[in-house]
Amino acid sequence: METPMTRRWLDDPVMRGAVLSGPLMGRAAAPEEIAGTVLYLCSPMTTFATGTFIIDGGQTAH
């Protein structure tokens, strides 16, 4: 995820390539892209939800 904490990795060309080689999306997520799932999981709509939500831009798909 692209945040101030990960900025030093994403600003370094070598590290950026290594970090972004995993997700199929080819980019880091913005915090706003994760927020919807977090809100959903905190809502009453998930009272019977079980399992795992993977929000990784397709990294585990390959």
Secondary structure, DSSP 8 states (H G I E B T S, - for coil): --STTTHHHHHSHHHHHHHTTSSTTSS---HHHHHHHHHHHHSGGGTT--S----STTGGG-
